[in-house]
Each structure stands twice: as C-alpha cells, then as structure tokens.
Amino acid sequence: MYCPEEKEISREEYSRLVKEARRRKDDRLSLILQTIASTGIRIGELKDITVTAVREGKATVRSKNKSRTVFLPGKLKKYLSEYIKKKRIREGPVFQTRRGKPLDRCSVWRKMKELCLGAKVKEGKVFPHNLRHLFARTYYQLEKDIAKLSDLLGHSSIETTRIYIMTSGREHRRQMEKLRLIM
C-alpha cells in the first residue's frame, strides 16, 4: 500500500510554504505550520498550544477522549515565546482570532491554500493534516520506532500509525534499487 505522490507533501514543499508565509509577513501562519509539522498535533489540538504550554515547553492535548503530553521543540518554544511577546498575548491559546477565540480549522486551511501559488506547491497537497503525516514520516525515518510514534500521535492502534508512515511507490522503488542485489 502506497501513498499517492500527488497527495504527499515533501519536506521541501513544506519548507517553501513556511518561507512563503514569512515572505508575506504572516508570522502566525508560519508558526502554525511549524507547530503542526514539528509536533504532529491535529489541527483541532492547536487550541491546546497555550501561553502556559509554551512557557512549560509542553502541552497537554485532549482529543478523542484521550489526553497526551506534546513536547515543544526548543526552537519552536523560542519562536512562540517571541510571537507571544510581540502580540502581547497574556493567556489562553497562542493562535487566536482578533477577538481572542481559538482559530478554527477552516481559517487555517484557507490561509494555507493561499500560500500554494507563491510557494509553488499543488493545492491538493496542502491541508493541515498533511503536516501531521509529514511529522510521522520524518520521525519514523529517523527513529524507526512505530510504537513510540503511535504514542506521540495519540493513536490507540499501531495499525492507524502505519497509514501515517506510508511513502510513495517511488520511494519504495528507490529503496529497492539501493539494495543492489541484481548482479
């Protein structure tokens, strides 16, 4: 079972999206992309990235009747702290509307789609959940520990996690060529 290449966002495409958000001076969107991609949280869990969580370097995420701790990488914590200070956010979610309410998934999705043209990334690859898949694939490539990855993603079943680490057929072909078993 392979992930269709036209749906899989690459690390390079992700990088171009972040750079495009920065070029547009949209710090909030740049940080949302980086927060999801570097922690593997679901878009609905973005509300759990609070001022307190940033201060502590970890968030307690509640989703699907479960709770888990999500650690914030040091560089992300630094960037979020600077953003909080710049925006004078005193408490609650870091990513909020002008009225102080947590951002909803539709707003984030729409803002992400606006980056596609400038970032030269196909729209069909750009949605928040794909950043969660990017996190999973990247983590698994480094650690090769599906059980730990399952815990990090908050999955009850490793079978669910397997879906997240699927790569394209092209990747499988490349790996097979590396075996160099044809004489």
TORTI-251195 format. One line per 2 residues: their letters; for each residue x, y, z negated of N, C-alpha, C, CB. Coordinates in Angstrom, 1 decimal. Glycine has a CB too. Layout:
BEGIN
a	X/Y/Z/X/Y/Z/X/Y/Z/X/Y/Z  ...
! end
This chain:
BEGIN
my	0.8/-1.2/0.0/0.0/0.0/0.0/0.9/1.2/0.0/-1.0/0.0/-1.2  0.6/2.1/0.9/1.5/3.3/1.1/0.6/4.6/1.0/2.2/3.3/2.4
cp	1.3/5.6/0.6/0.6/6.9/0.5/0.7/7.6/1.9/1.2/7.9/-0.6  -0.4/8.0/2.5/-0.2/8.7/3.8/0.7/9.9/3.8/-1.6/9.0/4.4
ee	1.6/10.0/4.7/2.6/11.1/4.7/1.9/12.4/4.8/3.6/10.9/5.8  0.8/12.5/5.5/0.1/13.8/5.7/-0.6/14.3/4.4/-1.0/13.7/6.8
ke	-0.6/13.4/3.3/-1.2/13.8/2.1/-0.2/14.0/1.0/-2.2/12.8/1.6  1.0/13.5/1.2/2.1/13.5/0.1/2.9/14.8/0.2/3.0/12.3/0.3
is	2.9/15.6/-0.9/3.7/16.8/-0.9/5.2/16.4/-1.3/3.1/17.9/-1.9  6.1/17.0/-0.6/7.5/16.7/-0.9/8.1/17.7/-1.9/8.4/16.7/0.4
re	9.2/17.4/-2.4/9.9/18.4/-3.3/10.2/19.7/-2.6/11.2/17.7/-3.9  10.6/19.6/-1.3/10.9/20.8/-0.5/9.7/21.6/-0.3/11.6/20.3/0.8
ey	8.6/21.0/0.0/7.3/21.7/0.2/6.9/22.4/-1.1/6.2/20.8/0.8  7.0/21.7/-2.2/6.7/22.3/-3.5/7.6/23.5/-3.7/6.9/21.2/-4.6
sr	8.8/23.4/-3.4/9.8/24.5/-3.6/9.4/25.7/-2.8/11.2/24.0/-3.3  9.0/25.4/-1.6/8.5/26.6/-0.7/7.3/27.2/-1.2/8.3/26.0/0.7
lv	6.4/26.5/-1.8/5.2/27.0/-2.4/5.5/28.0/-3.6/4.2/25.9/-2.9  6.4/27.5/-4.4/6.8/28.3/-5.6/7.5/29.6/-5.1/7.8/27.5/-6.5
ke	8.4/29.4/-4.1/9.1/30.6/-3.6/8.1/31.6/-2.9/10.1/30.2/-2.5  7.1/31.1/-2.2/6.1/32.0/-1.6/5.3/32.7/-2.7/5.1/31.1/-0.7
ar	4.9/32.0/-3.8/4.2/32.7/-4.9/5.1/33.8/-5.5/3.8/31.7/-6.0  6.4/33.5/-5.6/7.3/34.5/-6.1/7.4/35.7/-5.2/8.7/33.9/-6.4
rr	7.5/35.4/-3.8/7.6/36.4/-2.8/6.4/37.4/-2.9/7.7/35.8/-1.4  5.3/36.8/-3.2/4.0/37.6/-3.3/3.9/38.2/-4.7/2.8/36.7/-3.1
kd	4.9/38.0/-5.5/5.0/38.6/-6.9/3.8/38.1/-7.7/4.9/40.1/-6.8  3.4/36.8/-7.5/2.3/36.2/-8.3/3.0/35.3/-9.3/1.4/35.4/-7.3
dr	3.5/35.9/-10.4/4.1/35.1/-11.4/3.2/34.1/-12.0/4.6/36.1/-12.5  2.0/34.4/-12.2/1.1/33.5/-12.8/0.9/32.2/-12.0/-0.3/34.1/-13.0
ls	0.7/32.4/-10.7/0.6/31.2/-9.8/1.9/30.4/-9.7/0.2/31.6/-8.4  3.0/31.1/-9.6/4.3/30.4/-9.6/4.5/29.5/-10.9/5.5/31.4/-9.5
li	4.1/30.1/-12.0/4.3/29.4/-13.3/3.2/28.2/-13.4/4.1/30.3/-14.4  2.1/28.4/-12.8/1.1/27.3/-12.8/1.6/26.1/-12.0/-0.3/27.8/-12.3
lq	2.1/26.4/-10.9/2.7/25.4/-10.0/3.8/24.6/-10.8/3.2/25.9/-8.7  4.7/25.4/-11.4/5.8/24.8/-12.1/5.4/24.0/-13.3/6.8/25.9/-12.4
ti	4.4/24.5/-14.0/3.9/23.9/-15.2/3.3/22.5/-14.9/2.8/24.8/-15.9  2.4/22.5/-13.9/1.8/21.2/-13.5/2.9/20.2/-13.0/0.7/21.4/-12.4
as	3.8/20.7/-12.1/4.8/19.8/-11.5/5.8/19.3/-12.5/5.5/20.6/-10.4  6.2/20.1/-13.5/7.2/19.7/-14.4/6.7/19.0/-15.6/8.0/20.9/-14.9
tg	5.4/18.9/-15.8/4.9/18.2/-17.0/3.9/17.1/-16.6/4.1/19.2/-17.9  3.4/17.1/-15.4/2.5/16.1/-14.9/1.0/16.3/-15.5/3.0/14.8/-15.3
ir	0.7/17.4/-16.0/-0.6/17.6/-16.6/-1.7/17.7/-15.5/-0.7/18.8/-17.5  -2.9/17.4/-15.8/-4.0/17.6/-14.9/-4.4/19.1/-14.9/-5.3/16.7/-15.3
ig	-5.0/19.5/-13.8/-5.4/20.9/-13.7/-6.4/21.3/-14.9/-6.1/21.2/-12.3  -7.2/20.4/-15.3/-8.1/20.6/-16.4/-7.4/20.7/-17.7/-9.2/19.5/-16.4
el	-6.2/20.3/-17.8/-5.4/20.4/-19.0/-4.6/21.7/-19.1/-4.5/19.2/-19.1  -4.6/22.5/-18.1/-3.9/23.7/-18.1/-4.3/24.6/-19.2/-4.1/24.5/-16.7
kd	-5.5/24.5/-19.7/-6.0/25.3/-20.8/-5.3/25.0/-22.1/-7.5/25.1/-20.9  -4.7/23.8/-22.2/-4.0/23.4/-23.4/-2.6/24.0/-23.5/-4.0/21.9/-23.4
it	-2.1/24.6/-22.4/-0.8/25.3/-22.4/-1.1/26.7/-23.0/-0.2/25.4/-21.0  -1.0/26.7/-24.3/-1.3/27.9/-25.1/-0.1/28.7/-25.6/-2.2/27.6/-26.3
vt	-0.3/29.8/-26.1/0.8/30.6/-26.7/1.5/29.8/-27.8/0.3/32.0/-27.2  0.8/29.2/-28.6/1.3/28.3/-29.7/2.1/27.1/-29.1/0.2/27.8/-30.6
av	1.6/26.5/-28.1/2.2/25.4/-27.4/3.6/25.8/-26.9/1.3/24.8/-26.3  3.6/26.9/-26.2/4.9/27.4/-25.7/5.9/27.7/-26.8/4.7/28.7/-24.8
re	5.4/28.3/-27.8/6.3/28.6/-29.0/6.9/27.3/-29.6/5.5/29.4/-30.1  6.0/26.3/-29.6/6.5/25.0/-30.2/7.2/24.1/-29.2/5.3/24.2/-30.8
gk	7.1/24.4/-27.9/7.7/23.6/-26.9/7.0/22.3/-26.5/9.1/23.3/-27.3  5.7/22.2/-27.0/4.9/21.1/-26.7/3.4/21.4/-26.9/5.3/19.9/-27.7
at	2.6/20.7/-26.1/1.2/21.0/-26.1/0.5/19.7/-26.4/0.7/21.5/-24.7  -0.6/19.8/-27.2/-1.5/18.7/-27.4/-2.6/18.8/-26.4/-2.0/18.6/-28.9
vr	-2.6/17.8/-25.5/-3.5/17.8/-24.4/-4.6/16.8/-24.7/-2.8/17.4/-23.1  -5.9/17.2/-24.5/-7.0/16.4/-24.8/-7.8/16.2/-23.4/-8.0/17.0/-25.8
sk	-7.9/15.0/-23.0/-8.6/14.7/-21.8/-9.0/13.3/-21.8/-7.6/15.0/-20.6  -10.2/13.0/-21.2/-10.8/11.7/-21.1/-10.8/11.0/-22.4/-10.0/10.9/-20.0
nk	-11.3/11.7/-23.5/-11.4/11.1/-24.8/-10.1/10.6/-25.4/-12.4/10.0/-24.8  -9.0/11.2/-24.9/-7.7/10.8/-25.4/-6.9/12.1/-25.7/-6.9/9.9/-24.4
sr	-5.9/11.9/-26.5/-5.0/13.0/-26.8/-3.6/12.6/-26.7/-5.3/13.5/-28.3  -2.7/13.4/-26.1/-1.3/13.1/-26.0/-0.5/14.4/-26.1/-1.0/12.4/-24.6
tv	0.8/14.2/-26.4/1.7/15.3/-26.5/2.4/15.5/-25.2/2.7/15.2/-27.7  2.4/16.7/-24.7/3.2/17.0/-23.5/4.3/18.0/-23.8/2.2/17.6/-22.4
fl	5.5/17.6/-23.6/6.6/18.4/-23.9/6.9/19.4/-22.7/7.9/17.6/-24.2  7.3/20.6/-23.1/7.6/21.6/-22.0/9.1/21.7/-21.9/7.0/23.0/-22.5
pg	9.6/21.5/-20.6/11.0/21.6/-20.4/11.5/22.9/-20.8/11.3/21.3/-18.9  12.8/23.0/-21.3/13.3/24.2/-21.8/13.2/25.4/-20.9/14.8/24.0/-22.2
kl	13.5/25.2/-19.6/13.5/26.3/-18.7/12.1/26.8/-18.5/14.1/25.9/-17.3  11.1/25.9/-18.5/9.7/26.3/-18.4/9.3/27.1/-19.6/8.8/25.0/-18.2
kk	9.7/26.6/-20.8/9.3/27.3/-22.0/9.9/28.7/-22.0/9.9/26.5/-23.2  11.1/28.9/-21.5/11.7/30.2/-21.4/10.9/31.1/-20.4/13.2/30.1/-20.9
yl	10.5/30.6/-19.2/9.8/31.4/-18.3/8.4/31.7/-18.8/9.6/30.6/-16.9  7.7/30.8/-19.5/6.4/31.0/-20.0/6.5/32.0/-21.1/5.8/29.7/-20.5
se	7.5/32.0/-22.0/7.7/32.9/-23.0/7.8/34.4/-22.5/8.9/32.6/-23.9  8.6/34.5/-21.4/8.8/35.8/-20.8/7.5/36.3/-20.2/9.9/35.7/-19.7
yi	6.7/35.4/-19.6/5.4/35.8/-19.0/4.5/36.2/-20.1/4.9/34.6/-18.2  4.4/35.5/-21.2/3.5/35.8/-22.3/3.9/37.2/-22.8/3.7/34.8/-23.4
kk	5.1/37.5/-23.0/5.6/38.8/-23.5/5.2/39.9/-22.5/7.1/38.8/-23.7  5.5/39.6/-21.2/5.2/40.6/-20.2/3.7/41.0/-20.1/5.7/40.1/-18.8
kr	2.9/39.9/-20.2/1.4/40.1/-20.1/0.8/40.4/-21.4/0.8/38.8/-19.5  1.5/40.4/-22.5/1.1/40.7/-23.8/-0.1/39.8/-24.3/0.6/42.2/-23.9
ir	0.1/38.5/-24.0/-0.9/37.5/-24.4/-0.5/37.2/-25.9/-0.8/36.3/-23.5  -1.5/37.3/-26.7/-1.2/37.1/-28.2/-1.6/35.7/-28.6/-2.0/38.1/-29.0
eg	-2.6/35.1/-28.0/-3.1/33.8/-28.4/-3.9/33.2/-27.3/-3.9/33.9/-29.7  -4.2/31.9/-27.5/-5.0/31.2/-26.6/-4.2/30.7/-25.3/-6.1/32.1/-26.1
pv	-5.0/30.4/-24.3/-4.3/29.8/-23.1/-3.4/30.9/-22.4/-5.4/29.4/-22.1  -2.3/30.4/-21.9/-1.3/31.3/-21.2/-1.9/31.7/-19.9/0.0/30.5/-21.0
fq	-2.6/30.8/-19.2/-3.2/31.1/-17.9/-4.7/31.4/-18.0/-2.9/30.0/-16.9  -5.0/32.7/-18.0/-6.3/33.2/-18.2/-6.8/34.2/-17.2/-6.5/33.7/-19.6
tr	-8.1/34.4/-17.2/-8.6/35.5/-16.3/-8.4/36.8/-17.0/-10.1/35.2/-16.0  -8.8/37.9/-16.3/-8.7/39.2/-16.9/-9.5/39.4/-18.1/-9.1/40.3/-15.8
rg	-10.6/38.6/-18.2/-11.4/38.6/-19.4/-11.0/37.7/-20.5/-12.9/38.3/-19.0  -9.9/37.0/-20.3/-9.3/36.2/-21.4/-9.8/34.7/-21.4/-9.6/36.8/-22.7
kp	-10.5/34.3/-20.4/-11.0/33.0/-20.3/-10.0/32.1/-19.5/-12.4/32.9/-19.6  -9.9/30.8/-19.9/-9.0/29.9/-19.1/-9.4/29.9/-17.6/-9.0/28.5/-19.7
ld	-8.3/29.9/-16.8/-8.6/29.8/-15.3/-9.3/28.4/-15.0/-7.2/29.9/-14.6  -10.1/28.5/-14.0/-10.8/27.2/-13.6/-10.1/26.6/-12.4/-12.3/27.5/-13.3
rc	-10.3/25.3/-12.2/-9.6/24.6/-11.1/-9.9/25.2/-9.8/-10.1/23.1/-11.2  -11.1/25.7/-9.5/-11.4/26.3/-8.2/-10.5/27.5/-7.9/-12.9/26.7/-8.1
sv	-10.3/28.3/-8.9/-9.5/29.5/-8.7/-8.1/29.2/-8.4/-9.5/30.4/-10.0  -7.5/28.2/-9.1/-6.2/27.7/-8.9/-6.0/27.1/-7.5/-5.7/26.7/-10.0
wr	-7.0/26.3/-7.2/-7.0/25.6/-5.9/-7.0/26.6/-4.7/-8.2/24.6/-5.8  -7.9/27.6/-4.8/-8.0/28.6/-3.8/-6.7/29.4/-3.7/-9.1/29.6/-4.2
km	-6.1/29.8/-4.8/-4.8/30.6/-4.8/-3.7/29.7/-4.2/-4.4/31.0/-6.2  -3.7/28.4/-4.5/-2.7/27.6/-3.9/-2.8/27.5/-2.4/-2.7/26.1/-4.5
ke	-4.0/27.4/-1.9/-4.3/27.3/-0.5/-3.8/28.6/0.2/-5.8/27.1/-0.2  -3.9/29.7/-0.4/-3.4/31.0/0.2/-1.9/31.0/0.4/-3.8/32.1/-0.8
lc	-1.2/30.2/-0.2/0.3/30.1/-0.1/0.7/29.3/1.1/0.9/29.5/-1.3  -0.2/28.5/1.7/0.2/27.5/2.7/0.9/28.1/3.9/-1.0/26.7/3.1
lg	0.3/29.1/4.5/0.8/29.7/5.7/2.2/30.2/5.5/-0.1/30.8/6.2  2.4/31.1/4.5/3.7/31.7/4.2/4.7/30.6/3.8/3.6/32.7/3.2
ak	4.3/29.5/3.2/5.2/28.5/2.7/5.5/27.4/3.8/4.7/27.8/1.5  4.7/27.5/4.9/4.8/26.5/6.0/4.5/25.1/5.5/6.2/26.6/6.7
vk	3.4/25.0/4.7/3.0/23.7/4.2/1.6/23.5/4.6/3.1/23.6/2.6  1.3/22.3/5.2/0.0/22.0/5.6/-1.0/22.0/4.5/-0.1/20.6/6.3
eg	-2.2/22.6/4.7/-3.2/22.8/3.7/-3.7/21.5/3.1/-4.4/23.5/4.3  -3.7/20.4/3.9/-4.1/19.1/3.4/-3.3/18.5/2.3/-4.2/18.2/4.6
kv	-2.1/19.1/2.1/-1.2/18.6/1.1/-1.2/19.4/-0.2/0.3/18.6/1.7  -1.9/20.5/-0.1/-1.8/21.5/-1.2/-3.1/21.5/-2.0/-1.6/22.9/-0.6
fp	-3.0/20.8/-3.2/-4.0/20.9/-4.2/-3.4/20.5/-5.5/-5.2/20.0/-3.9  -3.9/21.0/-6.6/-3.2/20.8/-7.9/-2.8/19.4/-8.2/-4.1/21.4/-9.0
hn	-3.7/18.4/-7.9/-3.4/17.1/-8.4/-2.2/16.5/-7.6/-4.7/16.2/-8.1  -1.9/17.0/-6.5/-0.7/16.5/-5.8/0.6/16.9/-6.5/-0.7/17.1/-4.3
lr	0.5/17.9/-7.3/1.7/18.3/-8.1/1.9/17.3/-9.2/1.5/19.7/-8.7  0.8/16.7/-9.7/0.9/15.6/-10.7/1.5/14.4/-10.1/-0.5/15.3/-11.3
hl	1.1/14.1/-8.9/1.7/13.0/-8.1/3.2/13.2/-7.9/1.0/12.7/-6.8  3.6/14.4/-7.6/5.0/14.8/-7.4/5.8/14.5/-8.6/5.1/16.2/-6.9
fa	5.2/15.0/-9.8/5.9/14.7/-11.1/6.1/13.2/-11.3/5.0/15.3/-12.2  5.0/12.4/-11.0/5.1/11.0/-11.2/6.2/10.3/-10.4/3.7/10.3/-11.0
rt	6.2/10.7/-9.1/7.2/10.1/-8.2/8.6/10.5/-8.5/6.9/10.5/-6.7  8.8/11.8/-8.9/10.1/12.2/-9.3/10.6/11.6/-10.5/10.1/13.8/-9.4
yy	9.7/11.5/-11.5/10.1/10.9/-12.8/10.5/9.4/-12.6/8.9/11.0/-13.8  9.6/8.7/-11.8/9.9/7.3/-11.5/11.2/7.1/-10.8/8.7/6.7/-10.8
ql	11.5/7.9/-9.8/12.7/7.8/-9.0/13.9/7.9/-10.0/12.8/8.8/-7.9  13.8/8.7/-11.0/14.9/8.9/-11.9/15.0/7.8/-13.0/14.8/10.3/-12.6
ek	13.9/7.5/-13.6/13.8/6.6/-14.7/13.5/5.2/-14.5/12.9/7.2/-15.7  12.7/4.9/-13.4/12.2/3.5/-13.1/11.5/2.9/-14.3/13.4/2.7/-12.7
di	10.8/3.7/-15.1/10.1/3.2/-16.2/8.6/3.5/-16.1/10.7/3.8/-17.6  7.9/2.6/-15.5/6.4/2.8/-15.3/5.6/2.8/-16.5/5.9/1.7/-14.3
ak	6.0/2.1/-17.6/5.3/2.1/-18.8/5.4/3.5/-19.5/5.8/1.0/-19.8  6.6/4.1/-19.5/6.8/5.4/-20.1/6.0/6.4/-19.3/8.3/5.7/-20.2
ls	6.1/6.3/-18.0/5.4/7.2/-17.1/3.9/7.2/-17.3/5.7/6.9/-15.6  3.4/6.0/-17.5/2.0/5.8/-17.8/1.6/6.6/-19.1/1.6/4.3/-18.0
dl	2.4/6.5/-20.1/2.2/7.2/-21.3/2.2/8.7/-21.1/3.2/6.8/-22.4  3.2/9.2/-20.4/3.4/10.6/-20.1/2.1/11.2/-19.3/4.6/10.9/-19.3
lg	1.6/10.4/-18.4/0.4/10.8/-17.6/-0.9/10.6/-18.4/0.4/10.1/-16.3  -0.9/9.9/-19.5/-2.1/9.7/-20.3/-3.0/8.6/-19.7/-2.8/11.0/-20.4
hs	-2.4/7.7/-18.9/-3.1/6.6/-18.3/-3.3/5.4/-19.3/-2.5/6.1/-17.0  -4.4/4.8/-19.3/-4.7/3.6/-20.1/-4.1/2.4/-19.5/-6.2/3.4/-20.4
si	-4.0/2.4/-18.2/-3.5/1.3/-17.4/-2.3/1.6/-16.5/-4.7/0.7/-16.6  -1.4/0.7/-16.5/-0.2/0.9/-15.6/-0.7/0.7/-14.1/0.9/-0.2/-15.9
et	-1.8/0.0/-13.9/-2.3/-0.1/-12.5/-2.7/1.3/-12.0/-3.5/-1.0/-12.5  -3.2/2.1/-12.8/-3.5/3.5/-12.4/-2.3/4.3/-12.1/-4.3/4.3/-13.5
tr	-1.3/4.1/-12.9/0.0/4.8/-12.7/0.7/4.3/-11.4/1.0/4.5/-13.9  0.5/3.1/-11.0/1.1/2.6/-9.7/0.6/3.5/-8.5/0.7/1.1/-9.5
iy	-0.6/3.9/-8.6/-1.1/4.7/-7.5/-0.3/6.0/-7.4/-2.7/5.1/-7.7  0.1/6.6/-8.5/0.8/7.8/-8.5/2.3/7.7/-8.0/0.9/8.4/-9.9
im	2.8/6.6/-8.0/4.2/6.4/-7.5/4.3/5.9/-6.1/5.0/5.6/-8.5  3.2/5.7/-5.5/3.3/5.2/-4.1/4.0/6.2/-3.2/1.8/5.0/-3.5
ts	4.8/5.7/-2.3/5.5/6.6/-1.4/5.0/6.2/0.0/7.1/6.4/-1.5  5.5/7.0/0.9/5.0/6.8/2.3/5.7/5.5/2.9/5.4/8.0/3.2
gr	5.2/5.0/4.0/5.8/3.9/4.7/7.2/4.3/5.2/5.0/3.5/5.9  7.4/5.5/5.5/8.7/6.0/6.0/9.8/5.8/4.9/8.7/7.5/6.4
eh	9.4/6.1/3.6/10.3/5.9/2.5/10.7/4.4/2.3/9.7/6.5/1.2  9.7/3.6/2.4/9.9/2.1/2.3/10.8/1.6/3.4/8.6/1.3/2.3
rr	10.6/2.1/4.6/11.5/1.7/5.7/12.9/2.2/5.5/10.9/2.3/7.1  13.1/3.4/5.0/14.4/3.9/4.7/15.1/3.1/3.7/14.3/5.4/4.3
qm	14.4/2.7/2.6/15.0/1.9/1.6/15.4/0.5/2.1/14.0/1.7/0.4  14.6/-0.1/3.0/14.9/-1.4/3.6/16.1/-1.3/4.5/13.7/-1.9/4.4
ek	16.3/-0.2/5.2/17.5/0.0/6.0/18.7/0.1/5.2/17.3/1.3/6.9  18.6/0.6/4.0/19.8/0.7/3.1/20.3/-0.6/2.6/19.4/1.6/1.9
lr	19.4/-1.6/2.7/19.8/-3.0/2.2/20.9/-3.5/3.1/18.6/-3.9/2.2  20.9/-3.2/4.4/21.9/-3.6/5.3/22.1/-5.1/5.3/23.2/-2.9/5.0
li	21.0/-5.8/5.4/21.0/-7.3/5.4/20.9/-7.9/6.7/19.9/-7.8/4.5  20.8/-7.1/7.8/20.9/-7.7/9.1/22.3/-7.6/9.6/19.9/-6.8/10.1
m	22.8/-8.8/10.1/24.2/-8.9/10.4/24.5/-8.6/11.9/24.8/-10.2/10.0
! end
